[in-house]
Amino acid sequence: MIEKVIEDIYELSPMQQGMLFHTLYESQSGVYFEQLLLEMQGRLNVEALQQAWLDVTQRHSALRSSFHWEEMDETVQVVSKQVELPWVMLDWQTDLAAGQQDKLDALLLADQAQGFALDEAPLMRFTLIRLGEECWQLLWSHHHLLFDGWSMSIILHEVMAIYEARQQGITLHLNPVRPYRDFILWLQNQDQAAGEAFWQSRLQGFSVPPPLTIGLPATKAPATLAVPAEASVRLSLAVTGQLQALAKQHHLTLNNIVQGAWALLLSKYRNVQDIVFGVVVSGRPPAMNGVTAMVGLFINTVPLRVQITPDRPLMAWLKGLQTEAMEQEPYQQVSLADIQKLSNVPQGAALFDSIVVFESYPFKDEPAAGQSIRITGFNSLERSNYPLNLICIPDQQLKFSLRYDAARFDSEAMHRLLGHLTTLLQGMADNPESQLRDLSLLSADERRQLQAWNDTATDYPRDKTIVDLFEIQVQTTPDKLAVVFAEQSLSYRQLNEQANRLAHYLLGLKTPTGAGLLINNPLVAIAVERSPDMVVGLLAILKAGGAYVPIDPGYPPSRIQYMLEDSSAPLLLTQS
């Protein structure tokens, strides 16, 4: 009986294993659940469209796969011989545009909440919405476990080609395609030891970078509750043209340039010169015949390590990045989990927290004579398990989409980050002969603003300490606001009273011999979230005659431990 319904059973690729883990681990988050919204114009034959989708599903085995792990020695994907594609038809022609959008927003949320049972094929479904006489929207929901962006383009082209052929009474004969199983077999024949040796060497000496703490929301959500959000920007036609010409002149790719700009941005934001971020590679082995027409999940995410040498010429540095990327190609199918184990990054810490995706396979529905329906627009909605995802979409105007976790980063900071990225790219285009240190994040407006902010020179009593000056201010304006944060505030009097209480406590701490704890070593570490309590703590340490060692409480425990040991601070102030 099983043989009648099952076509094939085989293992998962490393990328599929990683996606499945995060899907199950973050089951309520919608991670790797994808929605593609297609806008279509024309006189649509619904039955012909449904049949075209079914034909393509039968043509590519990956589209009929389900995933099974319970009560099994290893996780496998099972290909069904046939599947029924779920379709829902909606007619919104009588609704106003605003009402249609409200309904669409609600539909997208409900569709995502429904999710998929991963052990039941097919892991995709369709909702066809009629908005007008010849105006349609098709919601294609699917799980990323099935296929990648390159495959998505193949699928859409084949669906449209089969549909149009049927409308014209033509039988379309497409070339046979290889099943996804062939790629899994290819993976199993690769030299895993050589790949592991390469990645161990490439990542040698790299430790956990400081976390990207820009633009933290005033109220931080629990770490397990990711909130997907997106910001986007387009480069001008002129800058895009400059970058394309630069890439051609120096035998680079736009992808190399974008990766270089992202590395510089992370370096400047983190104030480090050894950067690692993730890059998504196509994963399609050039030596495999017919691989460009295959459908499945071929991509992989691998680390890209970049060293920033400030006095190095930009073009020489970018060519070096290109060389290193080419050196990685033979080993790009080693799983990220295995790569991380080979690094010096402590267990439980992420190797990187941002990835760069360069979409070199955008779908374009070029109009043809006699074509009955056209795809006039599309929008892809998805979420990965990384807090920062930079997606670059090549076009006449290079587009960047920054998908981020709004529980960790606020909207204003993310839009500012995109602005800094475009400024870097503009600087690369305008000054290709510059050194890395010459490339600035700041726009002209930001530089002027900083100069205005820093124009704060004034006379003050040179014989007074900062504590003396603060207490003078307390006497002058005791009831004025001194600290404001979110819904909390402290007057100068309240701040002074709380700082005094804590300072007296610090002064009262003794060593086992009875001496004051801060006499021999006045350093006091403080690891407190941004809040009025942090200001109270800093001021109290100064009042007690100490010096503070600031530690971000968001750092990994191993990094906090290192800072405490390195500073020899005898005391740590933190929050319960």
N, C-alpha and C positions, 0 to 999 in steps of 0.2 A: 504493500500500500504506500509506504514511504517513497519508494522509487517512482511512483506515479506522480508525485507532487514536488519532489526535490530534484533539482538539476545538478547541484554541486555543493560540496562542503569543504571549506579550507580555512586556514588561519587568517589572522588580522595583520595588517601592516603595522609597524611601530607607531605611526601617526594615528591610525585607527585605535590602537590600544590606549594611547594617551587621551584621545578625545572621549573614548568610552569611559575611562576612569573619571574624567572631570564631569561628564554628563551624569554619571551615577553619584559621584561625591557631592555635586551641587545640583541635586535633582530638581530643586524648586527655582533655580535661577534662569532657566531657559538657555543655558550655555550651549552653543553649537546647534541650536534650533534656528533654521534659516527661513526667511520669508522673502520671496522675490515678487515684487508687484509690477506687472507689465501693463502698460497703457496701449490699447489697440484701437485702430481706426479702420472702418470698412464694413462691408456687408458680410457678417460672420456666419458661416455654416457650423453650428455648434457640434453637430454629430461628427462632421469631418474633422474638426479640431480634436475632439475626444479620441477619435480613431487614430489620428496622427500621433498623439501622445502614447497611446497603447502600443502602436507599432514600434516607436523608439524604445519604449520600456522593454518590449520583447527582444529588441535588437541588442541591448546592452545588459548583460547579466548583473552588473553592479546595482542597477535600479530595482532589481527584484530580491535584494539581499535583506536578511534580518540577522540579528546578533544574539548569540546564546552563550551563557556562562554558568548558569545555575546547575549544580549537580554534574559538572563536567570538569575533566582534568585541565583543560585549557579552553579559552574562549574561541569560538569559531563563528564564521559567517556562513549562513545557509542561503543558497540561491534557489528560489522557488521556480518551477517551470512556468507557471502563469500566475498573474496577480490581477485583481480588479482594482482599478484606480478610483478612489473616492472623489466624486464631484458634487458640489453644491451650487445651485443656480439662484441668483438674486436679481431682482429687477428694481432699480432705484430711479427710474426715469422721471417719476413724478416728484421727486425730492429736489429742493433747491440745492445749489452747490455746497452751501454751508452745512446743510443737513446730510448731504452725501459724505462730506469729510468727517462729520461726527460719527456717522455710522461706520465708516471705514476704520477710524481710530478704535472704536469699540470692538470691531471685528478682529483687528490685528491682535489686540490684547487677549480676547477670548480664544483665538486660534493658538496663540503662544501658550496660554494656560492649559490648553488641551494636550499639547505635546504629542509624543509618540510612545507607544509600547515598542521598545527596540527589538523585541523578539517576535514581532508580527509584521510581515511584509504586506504592502509596500510602506516604506518610511517616507511617503510623500502623499500629498493630497492637493486638491484644486478647488478654488472658489471663483466662479465666473460671475462678474457683476455687470449688468447692463446699465449704463449711465445715460444713454441717449440712443437715437435711431441707429447710428453707426459709431457709437462710442462705448468702449468696453474696458474693464479692468480685470486682469486675471491674477489671482493670488496663488502662487505656487509655493507651498510650504513643504519643507523637506529637512532631513537631518544631514549635517555636514559629514557624517560617517560614510555616506554613500559616494560622494564625489567632490571635486574641487572646482575652482572657478574656470579653469581651462575646459573641464568637462561640461560645465554649465553652458558655455558658449557653443560647444559641439551639439549638445542636446537641443538648444533653441534653434540653431541653424537647420538641423535635421527635421525637427517638428514642422518648421515653416516650409521647408522644401517639400516634404511629404504632403502637407496640407494643400499647398498651391498646385502640386501635380494632380491631386485628386480633383480639385476644382476645375482643372482643365481637361479632365478625363485621361490623364497620362499615368501609366504605371511607372513609378520611379524605382530604378534598380541601383541601390547603394552598394558600394564595395563591402565585402565582409569585414568584420572587425574582430580583433582578438579579445578574449574574455579577460576580466580583471585578474583571474587566477594566474595568468601567465606572468603578471607583474609580481605577484606574491612568490611564485616559484623563482623568479629572477632574484628577488630579495634574499631568498634562502640560500642562494648560491654565491652570495658576496662574501668577501674575506672580512669577517667581523673583527678579527684580531688586528688586521692592518688599520681598519677604521678606528678602533679604540686607541691604538698607539698614536695615530695622527692627532686625535682630539686631546689626548692626555698631554702631548707635547704642546699643542696650540694653546691650551689653557693653563699651562704650568705657571705657578706664581700668582695667579689671579685670586683675589679674595673678595669677600662680599663688599659691594660698593655702598656708600651711604645712601639711604633711601631718598627718593625724590619727594620732598615735603613741601613743594610749592603749593600755594593756594588751598591749604586744607580747609574744608568747610568749618564754620564756627561750631557746629555740633556734629561730632563724628559718629557715624553709624557703626554698629558692630561689624567687625572685619568680615564676617560670613555673609553679610547682606550687601552684595554688590548692586549698584544702581547704574544701569547702562545709560550713557548720554553721548552726544556727538557734537562736534564743532567742525566746520569746514571752511576752506578758503581756496580761491583760484588765483594763480599767478596771471599777470597780464600777458597779452599776446606777445608784447615786446620782450619781456623777461623770459618767457617760455622759448621764444625763438633764439634768444641769446644763449640759453643753456643747451638747446639742441645743436646750435652751431659749435659751441665749445666742445661738446661731447664728440661731434664728428671730427673736428680739427685735431683733437688729441687722442682719438681712437678709444674713447670711453663710452659708457652708456649713461643714460639719464639715471638709471638705477644706482650706478656708482656714485654719481654726484649727490643724489638724495641721501644715500647712506652716509656719505661723508658729512653732509650738512647736519644730519641727525646726531652723528657722533660728536661733532663740534658743539652742538647745542647741549647735549647731555654733559659734556665735559665742562662747559661754562656754568651750567646750572648746578653741577655737583662739586665743582672745583677740584676735579681729579683729572689725570691725564691717561688713565688706563680704563677704557670703556668696553663694556660688553652689552650688546643688545641682541635680540632675536631677529633673524631674517627668514622669511618664508621662501623656500626654493621650490622649483617646479617638480623636481623629483623624477622626471621622465627620462630614463636612460637613453641617450642618443643611439646607442648600439642596438636597441630593441626595434626590430622592424614593425612598422605600423603603430608605434606608441603614440604618435601625435593624434591619432583618430580614436584612441581608446578612452573609455569613460570609467572613472573610479577616483579614489582618493590617492593621488600620487605625491602630493606636496609633503614637505616636512619642514619643521621649524628647527633651525640650528643656530648656535651662537655665532656672532661676528665680533671678534676682539679687535679693538682699534687703539693704537697708541698715538697720542697727540704730542707732537714735538713742535713747540711754538715757533721755532725759527726755520721750520721746513717749508719750502715753496709749495704752494697749494697744488699745482699740477703734478709735481713729483709725488706728493703724498697721495693724491687720488689714484694715480697709476699704481702705487704700491697697494692700495686697497683693492684695486681690480685684480692684481696678481694674486693676492691672498685669497680673494673670493674664488678665483679659478683653481687654486690649489685645494680648496675645500670640496670642489665638485665631485671627485671620485669617492668621497666619504660622506656625502650629504644624506645618505639613507640610514646612518646610525641613529638610533632613537635618542631623543633628548634626555630621557630618563637615564640611559646608559652614559651619555656624555656628562651629565651632571655628576654621576658617581665617580667619574674619572678626574673631576676638578677638585680644587682645594676648598670649595665652598662647603661650609658645614651642613650636615644633614638637617633638613627642615627649612633651610634658607633657599630662596630662589636664585638661580644663576643670573637672571635678568628680569626686569619688570616691564619692559616695553618691547614691541616687535614692529618691524617695518615690512609692509606688504606692497610690492610693486605689481600692479595688475597689468600685465602685458597681454591680456586676452579679453579686452572689453567686447561685448556683443554689439554689433552694428547691423541693423536691418536695412540694407541698401535697397531703395525702391527699384523695382524692375517692371518692365512693360507688362501690362496685363495682370499685375499683382492685385489680388482682391482685398487683402488686409495687410496692414503694416503695424509693426511695433514702433510706437512713437516716443516711448519713454519707459524707463524702468528704474526701480529703486530697490536696493538690497538691504535687508534688515537682519542683523546677526549680532552675536556676542561671543567673544572668546573668553578664556580664563585669565587673560593678562589685563592688568589695570590700564595700560596705555597701548593703543594700537594705531599706528600711523599707516593709513592706506593711501597710496599714490596712484592716481588714475591718469594715464597719459592721454592727452587730447590737444587740440589747438591751444588751449589754455590748461596747463598742468593743474590738476585738482588734488588737494589734500583733504582727507577726511580723518579727523582724530576721534576715535572712539575710546571713551575713557570711563572709569568708575567714578561716578559723582559722589560716592560715599568717601572717596579719598581726595578728589580734586574738585575745586569749584569751577563754574563755567567761565568766570572772568579770567582766571589763571590759565585755563586751557586756550581761550581765544588769544590771550597775550602770548602764550607759547607758540601758537601758530604764526602770530605776527613776527616773533623773533626768528622762526624758521624761514619765513619768506624774506626777512631782512638779510639773513645769512646767504640765501640763494641769490638774492640781488647783488650782494657783495661779491660772490663768486663770479657772477656773470660780468660785473663791471670791472673787476680787478683780478683777472685770472693769474697774473704774475705775482700776486701778493704772497706774503708768508701767512701761516695760520694765525699768528698773534695779531695780524692786522684786521682780521675779520671780526666785526662787531655784531652783537645781537640787537643793539639799540637803534631804533629809528631816530631821525633828526629831532622829532618832537620829544621823544623820551630823553634824548641827551639834553635838550633845552630845559626840560622839566627837572632833571637831576641837578643841573647847574643852578636852577632857581631854588630848589630845595636846600642845596648845600651852601647857599649864600647866607650863612647864619652867624658870621663873625660878629662878636659883641664883647664888650668889656665885662669882666666879672671879678669878684674879689679873689686875687691869686693866693691869699693865705687861707682860703676856705676849702674844705673837702666837699665832695658831692653830698655826704651825709649832712654837713653843716648847712649847705645851700638848701637841701630838702627841708630841714627843720625850720629854716627861716621862712620858706614858702608855707609851711604848715601854720606858723604863727600869723602870717600875712593873710592867707585865704583858707582858713581851716575847713570851711563847709563847701568849697568849690570841688567839682569832680576832678579827681586825680587819675583814675583808671576806669575805662569803660570797655566791656567785652560782652558781646551778645546782649543778654538781658541782665548782666551783672554790672555793678559799679561800686566804687569806693571813693569817698571824699578824702581830702588830704588828712583830715583828723583820723578817719577810720583806718586809712592805710598806715599812718604813723603808729597808731595804737597796736594794730596787729603785728607790725614789724617789730615794735619794741618787745612785745610778749615773746615772740619767737627768738629775738636776739638774746633776751635774758635767759631763755632756755638753753641756747647754744653756749652761752658763757658759763652756765652752771654744769656743763658736762665735764667729767673728770676722767683722767687716765687711772689705771689700777694703783698708781703711786700717789694719787691725789692731786696731781698737777692739772691745770686746765687743758682740756683736750686740744684746743686750738693754739696753744702757746708754741708747741714745737712744730706743728704743721698747720698753718692757717687755711689750707685749702678745704673747701666744702663743695662736694659734687651736688648738683641739683638736677633732677630728672622729673620735670613737671610739665604737664600739658599746658599749652598757651591759655592763660586765664589770669584773673587777679591774684590767685594764690602764687603764681610764678613771680609776680612783681613783689609781693610780700616777702617771698623767700629770698630773692636777690637783695632786697633792701636790708633784710634782717642779717644776712651774712656780712654785709658791709658794716652795719652798725656794731656787730660783734667783733669787728676788726679782722674779719676773714677775707678771703678772695674766693670767688665762685668758679666752679668748673661746670659749664653748661653741658648737659647730655640730653640728646633727643630721646624721649621715652619710646619712640617708635623704632629705634635701632634694634637689631637682633640682640638677644641676650649675650652672645659671644662678644659682640663689639662693645657693649656696655661694660662687660667684665674686663675687657682689655683696657678701656679708658680709665677705669677705676684703679687697676693695677699700675698702669703707666703713670698716673698722676699721684699715686700714693695718698689720695685723699682719705683721711680717717673717718669721714662722715658723709653720708648720702641722704639728701632731702628728697622725698618723693611723695606721691599721693597714694592713699589706700584705695 
